[in-house]
Amino acid sequence: MSTTIRIALIFFTFLTFFIFLHFIRKFKLNIKYSILWILIALLLVFLGIFPELFIIISYKIGFLSTVNMIYLIIIFILICIVFYLTINLSSLEEKLKIAIFEIALMKKELEENKRKD
């Protein structure tokens, strides 16, 4: 990996990291969702600083190209993120359904109370 690419990778990773921190401070991004992205950013900084380590690991595992290993890791991480977000979405849908039922019951009770008065 050339020095220019390493410097660009580290620079843009830190830029992304500070953008995440900005969104966390402005309460537009929940911390539990940003932790994984911050860990990915740290992994990219590590990759930019020590690219030889990834080359050695990829060849020890059996990859012919380091890029293939990095692509596999990125695809695995993205699949995990999608799965995690799907679980959260299902949970939120269930909570929304319960909230709608509760609101409907409260509305019905209010209408019944108004009729009695």
N, CA, C and O atoms as a printed pandas DataFrame, in Angstrom:
     atom_number atom_name residue_name chain_id  residue_number  x_coord  y_coord  z_coord
0              1         N          MET        A               1    0.864   -1.166    0.000
1              2        CA          MET        A               1    0.000    0.000    0.000
2              3         C          MET        A               1    0.906    1.223    0.000
3              4         O          MET        A               1    1.809    1.343    0.828
4              5         N          SER        A               2    0.655    2.121   -0.931
5              6        CA          SER        A               2    1.510    3.301   -1.032
6              7         C          SER        A               2    1.266    4.248    0.140
7              8         O          SER        A               2    0.227    4.208    0.800
8              9         N          THR        A               3    2.243    5.086    0.367
9             10        CA          THR        A               3    2.160    6.032    1.482
10            11         C          THR        A               3    1.001    7.003    1.292
11            12         O          THR        A               3    0.328    7.356    2.260
12            13         N          THR        A               4    0.764    7.435    0.070
13            14        CA          THR        A               4   -0.327    8.371   -0.195
14            15         C          THR        A               4   -1.675    7.754    0.148
15            16         O          THR        A               4   -2.527    8.409    0.747
16            17         N          ILE        A               5   -1.869    6.506   -0.228
17            18        CA          ILE        A               5   -3.132    5.823    0.071
18            19         C          ILE        A               5   -3.276    5.626    1.568
19            20         O          ILE        A               5   -4.371    5.779    2.109
20            21         N          ARG        A               6   -2.190    5.289    2.244
21            22        CA          ARG        A               6   -2.247    5.107    3.698
22            23         C          ARG        A               6   -2.627    6.408    4.400
23            24         O          ARG        A               6   -3.464    6.413    5.302
24            25         N          ILE        A               7   -2.008    7.509    3.981
25            26        CA          ILE        A               7   -2.318    8.811    4.587
26            27         C          ILE        A               7   -3.761    9.203    4.299
27            28         O          ILE        A               7   -4.460    9.698    5.183
28            29         N          ALA        A               8   -4.207    8.985    3.070
29            30        CA          ALA        A               8   -5.597    9.315    2.720
30            31         C          ALA        A               8   -6.572    8.461    3.530
31            32         O          ALA        A               8   -7.584    8.972    4.009
32            33         N          LEU        A               9   -6.282    7.176    3.689
33            34        CA          LEU        A               9   -7.140    6.289    4.473
34            35         C          LEU        A               9   -7.237    6.767    5.919
35            36         O          LEU        A               9   -8.330    6.844    6.480
36            37         N          ILE        A              10   -6.104    7.082    6.513
37            38        CA          ILE        A              10   -6.101    7.561    7.901
38            39         C          ILE        A              10   -6.832    8.893    8.009
39            40         O          ILE        A              10   -7.621    9.085    8.935
40            41         N          PHE        A              11   -6.590    9.813    7.088
41            42        CA          PHE        A              11   -7.238   11.122    7.128
42            43         C          PHE        A              11   -8.757   11.001    7.021
43            44         O          PHE        A              11   -9.487   11.572    7.831
44            45         N          PHE        A              12   -9.226   10.259    6.023
45            46        CA          PHE        A              12  -10.674   10.146    5.836
46            47         C          PHE        A              12  -11.340    9.341    6.946
47            48         O          PHE        A              12  -12.510    9.560    7.263
48            49         N          THR        A              13  -10.603    8.422    7.527
49            50        CA          THR        A              13  -11.155    7.678    8.660
50            51         C          THR        A              13  -11.329    8.589    9.859
51            52         O          THR        A              13  -12.362    8.543   10.527
52            53         N          PHE        A              14  -10.329    9.422   10.142
53            54        CA          PHE        A              14  -10.474   10.373   11.243
54            55         C          PHE        A              14  -11.573   11.395   10.952
55            56         O          PHE        A              14  -12.311   11.794   11.852
56            57         N          LEU        A              15  -11.676   11.811    9.705
57            58        CA          LEU        A              15  -12.752   12.734    9.333
58            59         C          LEU        A              15  -14.116   12.101    9.589
59            60         O          LEU        A              15  -15.012   12.737   10.145
60            61         N          THR        A              16  -14.262   10.857    9.183
61            62        CA          THR        A              16  -15.514   10.130    9.428
62            63         C          THR        A              16  -15.776    9.981   10.917
63            64         O          THR        A              16  -16.911   10.132   11.369
64            65         N          PHE        A              17  -14.733    9.686   11.680
65            66        CA          PHE        A              17  -14.850    9.544   13.131
66            67         C          PHE        A              17  -15.364   10.841   13.756
67            68         O          PHE        A              17  -16.247   10.808   14.613
68            69         N          PHE        A              18  -14.814   11.984   13.333
69            70        CA          PHE        A              18  -15.254   13.260   13.896
70            71         C          PHE        A              18  -16.671   13.621   13.440
71            72         O          PHE        A              18  -17.401   14.289   14.173
72            73         N          ILE        A              19  -17.056   13.197   12.267
73            74        CA          ILE        A              19  -18.442   13.410   11.821
74            75         C          ILE        A              19  -19.386   12.612   12.709
75            76         O          ILE        A              19  -20.439   13.119   13.098
76            77         N          PHE        A              20  -19.031   11.374   13.037
77            78        CA          PHE        A              20  -19.850   10.573   13.958
78            79         C          PHE        A              20  -19.962   11.256   15.314
79            80         O          PHE        A              20  -21.047   11.330   15.891
80            81         N          LEU        A              21  -18.836   11.753   15.822
81            82        CA          LEU        A              21  -18.870   12.444   17.116
82            83         C          LEU        A              21  -19.757   13.681   17.065
83            84         O          LEU        A              21  -20.469   13.978   18.025
84            85         N          HIS        A              22  -19.716   14.397   15.955
85            86        CA          HIS        A              22  -20.570   15.575   15.798
86            87         C          HIS        A              22  -22.048   15.189   15.854
87            88         O          HIS        A              22  -22.837   15.842   16.537
88            89         N          PHE        A              23  -22.422   14.129   15.138
89            90        CA          PHE        A              23  -23.810   13.695   15.145
90            91         C          PHE        A              23  -24.244   13.160   16.499
91            92         O          PHE        A              23  -25.401   13.317   16.891
92            93         N          ILE        A              24  -23.320   12.529   17.215
93            94        CA          ILE        A              24  -23.645   12.045   18.561
94            95         C          ILE        A              24  -23.896   13.226   19.490
95            96         O          ILE        A              24  -24.844   13.211   20.276
96            97         N          ARG        A              25  -23.053   14.243   19.402
97            98        CA          ARG        A              25  -23.211   15.430   20.257
98            99         C          ARG        A              25  -24.505   16.172   19.967
99           100         O          ARG        A              25  -25.125   16.719   20.880
100          101         N          LYS        A              26  -24.913   16.196   18.725
101          102        CA          LYS        A              26  -26.145   16.907   18.338
102          103         C          LYS        A              26  -27.384   16.043   18.528
103          104         O          LYS        A              26  -28.481   16.444   18.140
104          105         N          PHE        A              27  -27.222   14.853   19.125
105          106        CA          PHE        A              27  -28.312   13.915   19.404
106          107         C          PHE        A              27  -29.040   13.457   18.143
107          108         O          PHE        A              27  -30.229   13.144   18.189
108          109         N          LYS        A              28  -28.335   13.418   17.031
109          110        CA          LYS        A              28  -28.945   12.915   15.807
110          111         C          LYS        A              28  -28.566   11.460   15.557
111          112         O          LYS        A              28  -29.116   10.811   14.667
112          113         N          LEU        A              29  -27.619   10.951   16.352
113          114        CA          LEU        A              29  -27.175    9.573   16.192
114          115         C          LEU        A              29  -27.057    8.967   17.577
115          116         O          LEU        A              29  -26.396    9.513   18.461
116          117         N          ASN        A              30  -27.708    7.833   17.748
117          118        CA          ASN        A              30  -27.679    7.145   19.030
118          119         C          ASN        A              30  -26.323    6.475   19.220
119          120         O          ASN        A              30  -25.753    5.940   18.270
120          121         N          ILE        A              31  -25.813    6.503   20.437
121          122        CA          ILE        A              31  -24.489    5.953   20.712
122          123         C          ILE        A              31  -24.433    4.459   20.417
123          124         O          ILE        A              31  -23.432    3.966   19.896
124          125         N          LYS        A              32  -25.508    3.732   20.750
125          126        CA          LYS        A              32  -25.457    2.280   20.540
126          127         C          LYS        A              32  -25.351    1.913   19.061
127          128         O          LYS        A              32  -24.844    0.842   18.729
128          129         N          TYR        A              33  -25.820    2.784   18.172
129          130        CA          TYR        A              33  -25.687    2.508   16.747
130          131         C          TYR        A              33  -24.339    2.962   16.211
131          132         O          TYR        A              33  -23.851    2.423   15.217
132          133         N          SER        A              34  -23.741    3.938   16.855
133          134        CA          SER        A              34  -22.492    4.480   16.336
134          135         C          SER        A              34  -21.267    3.729   16.819
135          136         O          SER        A              34  -20.195    3.871   16.231
136          137         N          ILE        A              35  -21.393    2.933   17.873
137          138        CA          ILE        A              35  -20.228    2.220   18.400
138          139         C          ILE        A              35  -19.628    1.300   17.338
139          140         O          ILE        A              35  -18.409    1.248   17.174
140          141         N          LEU        A              36  -20.470    0.587   16.629
141          142        CA          LEU        A              36  -19.967   -0.319   15.594
142          143         C          LEU        A              36  -19.248    0.448   14.491
143          144         O          LEU        A              36  -18.203    0.011   14.010
144          145         N          TRP        A              37  -19.803    1.593   14.087
145          146        CA          TRP        A              37  -19.164    2.381   13.046
146          147         C          TRP        A              37  -17.835    2.955   13.524
147          148         O          TRP        A              37  -16.887    3.060   12.746
148          149         N          ILE        A              38  -17.764    3.321   14.788
149          150        CA          ILE        A              38  -16.510    3.826   15.339
150          151         C          ILE        A              38  -15.473    2.709   15.372
151          152         O          ILE        A              38  -14.301    2.944   15.076
152          153         N          LEU        A              39  -15.892    1.497   15.729
153          154        CA          LEU        A              39  -14.967    0.362   15.715
154          155         C          LEU        A              39  -14.455    0.084   14.302
155          156         O          LEU        A              39  -13.283   -0.244   14.116
156          157         N          ILE        A              40  -15.322    0.214   13.321
157          158        CA          ILE        A              40  -14.899    0.033   11.926
158          159         C          ILE        A              40  -13.882    1.110   11.545
159          160         O          ILE        A              40  -12.892    0.828   10.870
160          161         N          ALA        A              41  -14.136    2.345   11.983
161          162        CA          ALA        A              41  -13.195    3.435   11.696
162          163         C          ALA        A              41  -11.838    3.154   12.339
163          164         O          ALA        A              41  -10.800    3.398   11.724
164          165         N          LEU        A              42  -11.840    2.645   13.568
165          166        CA          LEU        A              42  -10.576    2.307   14.226
166          167         C          LEU        A              42   -9.851    1.177   13.494
167          168         O          LEU        A              42   -8.625    1.188   13.386
168          169         N          LEU        A              43  -10.610    0.204   12.993
169          170        CA          LEU        A              43  -10.014   -0.873   12.212
170          171         C          LEU        A              43   -9.355   -0.320   10.946
171          172         O          LEU        A              43   -8.277   -0.769   10.557
172          173         N          LEU        A              44  -10.002    0.648   10.310
173          174        CA          LEU        A              44   -9.425    1.249    9.106
174          175         C          LEU        A              44   -8.164    2.049    9.421
175          176         O          LEU        A              44   -7.221    2.048    8.630
176          177         N          VAL        A              45   -8.137    2.732   10.567
177          178        CA          VAL        A              45   -6.920    3.436   10.975
178          179         C          VAL        A              45   -5.803    2.426   11.207
179          180         O          VAL        A              45   -4.663    2.632   10.791
180          181         N          PHE        A              46   -6.150    1.332   11.878
181          182        CA          PHE        A              46   -5.179    0.274   12.124
182          183         C          PHE        A              46   -4.655   -0.287   10.801
183          184         O          PHE        A              46   -3.464   -0.562   10.663
184          185         N          LEU        A              47   -5.552   -0.452    9.838
185          186        CA          LEU        A              47   -5.160   -0.937    8.509
186          187         C          LEU        A              47   -4.239    0.062    7.824
187          188         O          LEU        A              47   -3.285   -0.330    7.152
188          189         N          GLY        A              48   -4.521    1.356    7.992
189          190        CA          GLY        A              48   -3.669    2.370    7.379
190          191         C          GLY        A              48   -2.292    2.445    8.005
191          192         O          GLY        A              48   -1.307    2.715    7.318
192          193         N          ILE        A              49   -2.217    2.207    9.318
193          194        CA          ILE        A              49   -0.932    2.293   10.012
194          195         C          ILE        A              49   -0.103    1.019    9.821
195          196         O          ILE        A              49    1.107    1.084    9.600
196          197         N          PHE        A              50   -0.770   -0.143    9.910
197          198        CA          PHE        A              50   -0.061   -1.426    9.825
198          199         C          PHE        A              50   -0.616   -2.298    8.691
199          200         O          PHE        A              50   -1.217   -3.336    8.967
200          201         N          PRO        A              51   -0.432   -1.908    7.436
201          202        CA          PRO        A              51   -0.980   -2.727    6.339
202          203         C          PRO        A              51   -0.259   -4.075    6.201
203          204         O          PRO        A              51   -0.833   -5.045    5.707
204          205         N          GLU        A              52    0.983   -4.124    6.634
205          206        CA          GLU        A              52    1.737   -5.375    6.525
206          207         C          GLU        A              52    1.106   -6.475    7.372
207          208         O          GLU        A              52    1.128   -7.647    6.997
208          209         N          LEU        A              53    0.548   -6.092    8.505
209          210        CA          LEU        A              53   -0.093   -7.073    9.383
210          211         C          LEU        A              53   -1.263   -7.755    8.675
211          212         O          LEU        A              53   -1.439   -8.967    8.794
212          213         N          PHE        A              54   -2.061   -6.982    7.941
213          214        CA          PHE        A              54   -3.175   -7.564    7.204
214          215         C          PHE        A              54   -2.691   -8.457    6.064
215          216         O          PHE        A              54   -3.324   -9.463    5.742
216          217         N          ILE        A              55   -1.577   -8.085    5.463
217          218        CA          ILE        A              55   -1.020   -8.911    4.390
218          219         C          ILE        A              55   -0.578  -10.261    4.958
219          220         O          ILE        A              55   -0.856  -11.308    4.374
220          221         N          ILE        A              56    0.105  -10.227    6.091
221          222        CA          ILE        A              56    0.567  -11.473    6.723
222          223         C          ILE        A              56   -0.613  -12.339    7.143
223          224         O          ILE        A              56   -0.617  -13.545    6.898
224          225         N          ILE        A              57   -1.628  -11.720    7.783
225          226        CA          ILE        A              57   -2.799  -12.479    8.239
226          227         C          ILE        A              57   -3.535  -13.097    7.063
227          228         O          ILE        A              57   -3.940  -14.257    7.124
228          229         N          SER        A              58   -3.711  -12.328    5.988
229          230        CA          SER        A              58   -4.457  -12.852    4.842
230          231         C          SER        A              58   -3.746  -14.053    4.213
231          232         O          SER        A              58   -4.400  -15.023    3.830
232          233         N          TYR        A              59   -2.437  -14.000    4.103
233          234        CA          TYR        A              59   -1.711  -15.137    3.531
234          235         C          TYR        A              59   -1.695  -16.331    4.477
235          236         O          TYR        A              59   -1.734  -17.474    4.022
236          237         N          LYS        A              60   -1.639  -16.090    5.784
237          238        CA          LYS        A              60   -1.676  -17.194    6.759
238          239         C          LYS        A              60   -3.029  -17.906    6.725
239          240         O          LYS        A              60   -3.096  -19.127    6.870
240          241         N          ILE        A              61   -4.101  -17.141    6.535
241          242        CA          ILE        A              61   -5.437  -17.738    6.471
242          243         C          ILE        A              61   -5.629  -18.493    5.160
243          244         O          ILE        A              61   -6.343  -19.495    5.114
244          245         N          GLY        A              62   -4.994  -18.013    4.100
245          246        CA          GLY        A              62   -5.099  -18.712    2.831
246          247         C          GLY        A              62   -5.646  -17.861    1.699
247          248         O          GLY        A              62   -5.923  -18.383    0.619
248          249         N          PHE        A              63   -5.806  -16.573    1.918
249          250        CA          PHE        A              63   -6.262  -15.684    0.848
250          251         C          PHE        A              63   -5.083  -15.384   -0.078
251          252         O          PHE        A              63   -3.959  -15.180    0.380
252          253         N          LEU        A              64   -5.350  -15.361   -1.364
253          254        CA          LEU        A              64   -4.303  -15.032   -2.321
254          255         C          LEU        A              64   -4.074  -13.531   -2.394
255          256         O          LEU        A              64   -2.996  -13.075   -2.773
256          257         N          SER        A              65   -5.088  -12.774   -2.031
257          258        CA          SER        A              65   -4.991  -11.325   -2.072
258          259         C          SER        A              65   -5.548  -10.736   -0.777
259          260         O          SER        A              65   -6.587  -11.169   -0.278
260          261         N          THR        A              66   -4.852   -9.759   -0.254
261          262        CA          THR        A              66   -5.311   -9.092    0.973
262          263         C          THR        A              66   -6.639   -8.392    0.743
263          264         O          THR        A              66   -7.474   -8.323    1.645
264          265         N          VAL        A              67   -6.834   -7.876   -0.455
265          266        CA          VAL        A              67   -8.074   -7.170   -0.771
266          267         C          VAL        A              67   -9.270   -8.100   -0.631
267          268         O          VAL        A              67  -10.328   -7.680   -0.163
268          269         N          ASN        A              68   -9.117   -9.353   -1.030
269          270        CA          ASN        A              68  -10.217  -10.315   -0.895
270          271         C          ASN        A              68  -10.600  -10.517    0.562
271          272         O          ASN        A              68  -11.784  -10.615    0.886
272          273         N          MET        A              69   -9.603  -10.580    1.445
273          274        CA          MET        A              69   -9.893  -10.732    2.867
274          275         C          MET        A              69  -10.599   -9.489    3.410
275          276         O          MET        A              69  -11.547   -9.600    4.188
276          277         N          ILE        A              70  -10.145   -8.329    3.007
277          278        CA          ILE        A              70  -10.771   -7.085    3.482
278          279         C          ILE        A              70  -12.210   -7.000    2.977
279          280         O          ILE        A              70  -13.105   -6.610    3.727
280          281         N          TYR        A              71  -12.441   -7.362    1.710
281          282        CA          TYR        A              71  -13.814   -7.377    1.192
282          283         C          TYR        A              71  -14.695   -8.340    1.979
283          284         O          TYR        A              71  -15.841   -8.024    2.298
284          285         N          LEU        A              72  -14.155   -9.513    2.289
285          286        CA          LEU        A              72  -14.917  -10.497    3.056
286          287         C          LEU        A              72  -15.253   -9.955    4.441
287          288         O          LEU        A              72  -16.378  -10.114    4.913
288          289         N          ILE        A              73  -14.294   -9.321    5.087
289          290        CA          ILE        A              73  -14.544   -8.732    6.409
290          291         C          ILE        A              73  -15.603   -7.644    6.323
291          292         O          ILE        A              73  -16.499   -7.582    7.166
292          293         N          ILE        A              74  -15.508   -6.788    5.313
293          294        CA          ILE        A              74  -16.480   -5.696    5.158
294          295         C          ILE        A              74  -17.873   -6.260    4.895
295          296         O          ILE        A              74  -18.846   -5.789    5.482
296          297         N          ILE        A              75  -17.982   -7.255    4.028
297          298        CA          ILE        A              75  -19.283   -7.866    3.748
298          299         C          ILE        A              75  -19.858   -8.498    5.006
299          300         O          ILE        A              75  -21.051   -8.357    5.276
300          301         N          PHE        A              76  -19.027   -9.194    5.784
301          302        CA          PHE        A              76  -19.488   -9.801    7.031
302          303         C          PHE        A              76  -19.978   -8.736    8.010
303          304         O          PHE        A              76  -21.025   -8.906    8.634
304          305         N          ILE        A              77  -19.237   -7.651    8.147
305          306        CA          ILE        A              77  -19.639   -6.572    9.059
306          307         C          ILE        A              77  -20.958   -5.956    8.610
307          308         O          ILE        A              77  -21.830   -5.691    9.437
308          309         N          LEU        A              78  -21.110   -5.729    7.317
309          310        CA          LEU        A              78  -22.354   -5.137    6.810
310          311         C          LEU        A              78  -23.543   -6.072    7.016
311          312         O          LEU        A              78  -24.641   -5.615    7.332
312          313         N          ILE        A              79  -23.336   -7.362    6.840
313          314        CA          ILE        A              79  -24.417   -8.326    7.100
314          315         C          ILE        A              79  -24.799   -8.299    8.577
315          316         O          ILE        A              79  -25.981   -8.354    8.916
316          317         N          CYS        A              80  -23.807   -8.215    9.451
317          318        CA          CYS        A              80  -24.099   -8.128   10.892
318          319         C          CYS        A              80  -24.874   -6.855   11.222
319          320         O          CYS        A              80  -25.792   -6.881   12.042
320          321         N          ILE        A              81  -24.508   -5.742   10.589
321          322        CA          ILE        A              81  -25.215   -4.482   10.826
322          323         C          ILE        A              81  -26.661   -4.589   10.354
323          324         O          ILE        A              81  -27.575   -4.165   11.061
324          325         N          VAL        A              82  -26.873   -5.144    9.180
325          326        CA          VAL        A              82  -28.233   -5.308    8.659
326          327         C          VAL        A              82  -29.053   -6.198    9.587
327          328         O          VAL        A              82  -30.214   -5.898    9.863
328          329         N          PHE        A              83  -28.462   -7.289   10.070
329          330        CA          PHE        A              83  -29.163   -8.176   10.987
330          331         C          PHE        A              83  -29.523   -7.458   12.282
331          332         O          PHE        A              83  -30.645   -7.585   12.774
332          333         N          TYR        A              84  -28.578   -6.707   12.834
333          334        CA          TYR        A              84  -28.812   -5.957   14.069
334          335         C          TYR        A              84  -29.932   -4.924   13.874
335          336         O          TYR        A              84  -30.805   -4.783   14.730
336          337         N          LEU        A              85  -29.903   -4.216   12.762
337          338        CA          LEU        A              85  -30.936   -3.215   12.496
338          339         C          LEU        A              85  -32.296   -3.866   12.257
339          340         O          LEU        A              85  -33.325   -3.289   12.609
340          341         N          THR        A              86  -32.313   -5.057   11.663
341          342        CA          THR        A              86  -33.568   -5.783   11.468
342          343         C          THR        A              86  -34.172   -6.177   12.805
343          344         O          THR        A              86  -35.383   -6.070   12.998
344          345         N          ILE        A              87  -33.334   -6.631   13.727
345          346        CA          ILE        A              87  -33.821   -6.972   15.065
346          347         C          ILE        A              87  -34.405   -5.729   15.744
347          348         O          ILE        A              87  -35.481   -5.796   16.338
348          349         N          ASN        A              88  -33.701   -4.598   15.658
349          350        CA          ASN        A              88  -34.205   -3.358   16.265
350          351         C          ASN        A              88  -35.498   -2.900   15.612
351          352         O          ASN        A              88  -36.405   -2.433   16.300
352          353         N          LEU        A              89  -35.596   -3.027   14.303
353          354        CA          LEU        A              89  -36.813   -2.642   13.597
354          355         C          LEU        A              89  -37.991   -3.492   14.042
355          356         O          LEU        A              89  -39.082   -2.969   14.268
356          357         N          SER        A              90  -37.783   -4.788   14.168
357          358        CA          SER        A              90  -38.857   -5.674   14.625
358          359         C          SER        A              90  -39.300   -5.310   16.033
359          360         O          SER        A              90  -40.496   -5.300   16.326
360          361         N          SER        A              91  -38.356   -5.015   16.894
361          362        CA          SER        A              91  -38.675   -4.617   18.267
362          363         C          SER        A              91  -39.472   -3.318   18.289
363          364         O          SER        A              91  -40.446   -3.198   19.032
364          365         N          LEU        A              92  -39.065   -2.355   17.484
365          366        CA          LEU        A              92  -39.777   -1.069   17.429
366          367         C          LEU        A              92  -41.183   -1.228   16.857
367          368         O          LEU        A              92  -42.116   -0.569   17.315
368          369         N          GLU        A              93  -41.340   -2.099   15.859
369          370        CA          GLU        A              93  -42.671   -2.348   15.305
370          371         C          GLU        A              93  -43.593   -2.940   16.359
371          372         O          GLU        A              93  -44.767   -2.580   16.438
372          373         N          GLU        A              94  -43.058   -3.852   17.172
373          374        CA          GLU        A              94  -43.860   -4.457   18.235
374          375         C          GLU        A              94  -44.248   -3.413   19.285
375          376         O          GLU        A              94  -45.391   -3.385   19.743
376          377         N          LYS        A              95  -43.307   -2.564   19.660
377          378        CA          LYS        A              95  -43.596   -1.496   20.626
378          379         C          LYS        A              95  -44.621   -0.519   20.070
379          380         O          LYS        A              95  -45.490   -0.046   20.802
380          381         N          LEU        A              96  -44.525   -0.216   18.786
381          382        CA          LEU        A              96  -45.483    0.684   18.150
382          383         C          LEU        A              96  -46.876    0.081   18.141
383          384         O          LEU        A              96  -47.862    0.776   18.390
384          385         N          LYS        A              97  -46.957   -1.196   17.856
385          386        CA          LYS        A              97  -48.247   -1.879   17.849
386          387         C          LYS        A              97  -48.894   -1.822   19.238
387          388         O          LYS        A              97  -50.087   -1.546   19.362
388          389         N          ILE        A              98  -48.104   -2.083   20.270
389          390        CA          ILE        A              98  -48.620   -2.027   21.640
390          391         C          ILE        A              98  -49.069   -0.609   21.985
391          392         O          ILE        A              98  -50.117   -0.426   22.603
392          393         N          ALA        A              99  -48.285    0.391   21.592
393          394        CA          ALA        A              99  -48.647    1.783   21.869
394          395         C          ALA        A              99  -49.945    2.163   21.162
395          396         O          ALA        A              99  -50.765    2.886   21.727
396          397         N          ILE        A             100  -50.139    1.686   19.940
397          398        CA          ILE        A             100  -51.377    1.986   19.203
398          399         C          ILE        A             100  -52.574    1.357   19.900
399          400         O          ILE        A             100  -53.629    1.981   20.015
400          401         N          PHE        A             101  -52.412    0.115   20.367
401          402        CA          PHE        A             101  -53.503   -0.531   21.103
402          403         C          PHE        A             101  -53.842    0.228   22.379
403          404         O          PHE        A             101  -55.016    0.420   22.696
404          405         N          GLU        A             102  -52.821    0.657   23.110
405          406        CA          GLU        A             102  -53.051    1.392   24.349
406          407         C          GLU        A             102  -53.739    2.724   24.086
407          408         O          GLU        A             102  -54.641    3.113   24.828
408          409         N          ILE        A             103  -53.329    3.416   23.052
409          410        CA          ILE        A             103  -53.965    4.696   22.700
410          411         C          ILE        A             103  -55.415    4.476   22.306
411          412         O          ILE        A             103  -56.289    5.258   22.679
412          413         N          ALA        A             104  -55.675    3.406   21.547
413          414        CA          ALA        A             104  -57.055    3.109   21.142
414          415         C          ALA        A             104  -57.923    2.809   22.358
415          416         O          ALA        A             104  -59.071    3.248   22.427
416          417         N          LEU        A             105  -57.376    2.060   23.321
417          418        CA          LEU        A             105  -58.137    1.772   24.541
418          419         C          LEU        A             105  -58.396    3.043   25.349
419          420         O          LEU        A             105  -59.503    3.238   25.851
420          421         N          MET        A             106  -57.403    3.898   25.478
421          422        CA          MET        A             106  -57.586    5.155   26.210
422          423         C          MET        A             106  -58.615    6.044   25.523
423          424         O          MET        A             106  -59.432    6.682   26.187
424          425         N          LYS        A             107  -58.576    6.087   24.202
425          426        CA          LYS        A             107  -59.532    6.893   23.446
426          427         C          LYS        A             107  -60.943    6.362   23.649
427          428         O          LYS        A             107  -61.885    7.141   23.800
428          429         N          LYS        A             108  -61.095    5.054   23.653
429          430        CA          LYS        A             108  -62.403    4.443   23.866
430          431         C          LYS        A             108  -62.909    4.760   25.269
431          432         O          LYS        A             108  -64.086    5.076   25.443
432          433         N          GLU        A             109  -62.027    4.679   26.282
433          434        CA          GLU        A             109  -62.423    4.994   27.647
434          435         C          GLU        A             109  -62.829    6.460   27.775
435          436         O          GLU        A             109  -63.792    6.772   28.475
436          437         N          LEU        A             110  -62.115    7.357   27.114
437          438        CA          LEU        A             110  -62.466    8.781   27.148
438          439         C          LEU        A             110  -63.837    9.028   26.524
439          440         O          LEU        A             110  -64.636    9.801   27.052
440          441         N          GLU        A             111  -64.101    8.375   25.409
441          442        CA          GLU        A             111  -65.400    8.539   24.756
442          443         C          GLU        A             111  -66.527    7.997   25.635
443          444         O          GLU        A             111  -67.607    8.584   25.700
444          445         N          GLU        A             112  -66.269    6.873   26.313
445          446        CA          GLU        A             112  -67.277    6.303   27.214
446          447         C          GLU        A             112  -67.511    7.221   28.403
447          448         O          GLU        A             112  -68.649    7.380   28.847
448          449         N          ASN        A             113  -66.459    7.821   28.921
449          450        CA          ASN        A             113  -66.594    8.761   30.051
450          451         C          ASN        A             113  -67.360   10.002   29.639
451          452         O          ASN        A             113  -68.144   10.537   30.424
452          453         N          LYS        A             114  -67.143   10.472   28.406
453          454        CA          LYS        A             114  -67.865   11.654   27.922
454          455         C          LYS        A             114  -69.357   11.334   27.767
455          456         O          LYS        A             114  -70.199   12.187   28.049
456          457         N          ARG        A             115  -69.689   10.137   27.328
457          458        CA          ARG        A             115  -71.094    9.746   27.159
458          459         C          ARG        A             115  -71.796    9.656   28.518
459          460         O          ARG        A             115  -72.975    9.994   28.631
460          461         N          LYS        A             116  -71.079    9.203   29.540
461          462        CA          LYS        A             116  -71.667    9.079   30.872
462          463         C          LYS        A             116  -71.930   10.436   31.485
463          464         O          LYS        A             116  -72.890   10.603   32.236
464          465         N          ASP        A             117  -71.082   11.417   31.172
465          466        CA          ASP        A             117  -71.244   12.754   31.753
466          467         C          ASP        A             117  -72.346   13.451   31.069
467          468         O          ASP        A             117  -72.654   14.596   31.403
